[in-house]
Amino acid sequence: MMAAPEVFDLIVVGAGPGGSAAALGALRARPTARVLILDRAPLGRDKVCGDAVGPDAVTELAELGLTDLLRPEERVSRFRLAAASGADMVGLAPAPGYVVPRAKFDFRLVTAAIAAGCRVRHHTVREIQQYADRVVVDGRYAAPVLIGADGANSMVRRATGQPPNRGRHLAVAVRGYAPAPDGFAELYVHWDAVPGNGLGYAWAFPTAHATVNVGYGTAAPATSKARLLSRAIELLPGFAIESTRMTGHLLPLSTCMPRPAVGRVLLVGDAASLVNPLTGEGIFYALASGALAGRAAVAADAGGTYTRAMRSRFGRQHRQLRALYRLIDRPRAVEASVRASGRDERVFRQLLTVGLGEGTLGLADLARFTAAVWGHWPAREGPPLERPGSLS
């Protein structure tokens, strides 16, 4: 006779940012809730990612009560955006971003969840069964609600009968840690010209450990690792990418999202395809969706509550991102955005929150963008910008 499953108020599958935020959101809404996180990897594991924690993500952490999670030495305030032509601009974000290797960031988050009362078990989930009043995991754990925060290859998502993203809605990327060039201290994104293939960009983000997180990602079909490495080397001159160990990962873009709730199962972060298709940003969306799901999980009608909350907060942005994603195939559109950002700081800041947070574009934003593109606004004052290839 099988033993009865251990009962909790909420089970979270995945100990990344989305999972930890879900646990914290639930415990902040109901401090007495019995919350369990299951993860197949030990705590402190690495996760292939750009490691950038943008200003909107920092705000989301503060909403979770995590105002001291990030370190001063991890702060980066300067952004550089470059178009495929090499035209670029530099700007300071209204609030700083941070670069924290995911092994450290995720460990700090899950440690905060444990401190709030969450339990964590090292366990690989193989079977999920939904009943009228509960969800049972591998016959061992049961709860009224389960949150899938298990990433791009989400087992929880498959268990709800929803297939993974494919084609233009799925990007693949490589990432590694290269030695930091002297004086490099900016978040650098260089978009690539891949007409008809959607997202394509390289990045270089400095860590506090004398290294730079470098990588390249694209939604182009039939992309090989050799092709990804070749594009990274070409777009990021001055970094020792040839001698850097690079690891691949998937980015399920928000241009094709599954239902956020199926019965008593909720999906967050990459499991819900919450990756910005213009920038590849995912940490902010994992934190935000995780917190919303956690709060919904301890309320009545968890699935309906979470679905409405996601639609209310992100519905307009997701509609705009699907439309804008069609323009990213056109190099002139990206170049116009970069040049407009260089001419008008308000355009830069708005595009930053569209790409890294929950920002949307209104009529006033479009008017400023159009004016800046056509040169009706004065160019940014200051010395000429150095080219990316000058890094050494």
Secondary structure, DSSP 8 states (H G I E B T S, - for coil): -----EE-SEEEE--SHHHHHHHHHHHHH-TT--EEEEESS-TT----S--EE-HHHHHHHHHTT-TTSS-GGGEEEEEEEE-TTS-EEEEEEEEEEEE--HHHHHHHHHHHHHHTT-EEEE-----EEE-SS-EEETTTEEES-EEE---TT-HHHHHTT-----GGGEEEEEEEEEE--TT--SEEEEE---TTS--EEEEEEE-TTSEEEEEEEE--TT--HHHHHHHHHHHSTTS-GGGS--EEEEEEBTTS---SEETTEEE-GGGGT-B-TTT---HHHHHHHHHHHHHHHTSSSHHHHHHHHHHHHHHHHHHHHHHHHHHTTSHHHHHHHHHHHHH-HHHHHHHHHHHHSS----HHHHHHHHHHHTT-S----SS----GGG--
